[in-house]
Amino acid sequence: MFKKLSKKKGFTLMEMMIVVAIIAILMAIIIPTFTNAMNKAKAATDEANLRAYYAEQMATAVLESTDPKTVSGDKAKITVAGVDYTLYGDVTMSVQGEHQLKIDYTGPDGSKVTIPGGGDTGSKPAGSN
């Protein structure tokens, strides 16, 4: 009797809107997660570079009987074994006692570390995720 027209090609507007909505929801989840992971990776990189910087400066201070070099500030630059690094977080360095270098670092993810030893490696301020 009645034949159904089956010459329909392509997607309807509603189907396209649903796909766009699903993609938007996934992006809203992925972008903050990716940003958080990148900040943690940057903080870990900075911490490793600062530990190498600390070791190099302390060895030089002992061998040459001088105070270690210090830098401070957000986006500070350090040189380790002849390679320049720009830190992603905020660093404060000070010389305490006789030739003893102390480094306080706050990463882009809010983590804090004190070199040498002590500090709360990987800790975050209260109320952050």
Salt bridges, closest charged atoms under 4 A:
GLU47 OE2 - ARG51 NH2 3.05
ASP67 OD1 - HIS99 ND1 2.91
ASP104 OD2 - LYS102 NZ 3.71
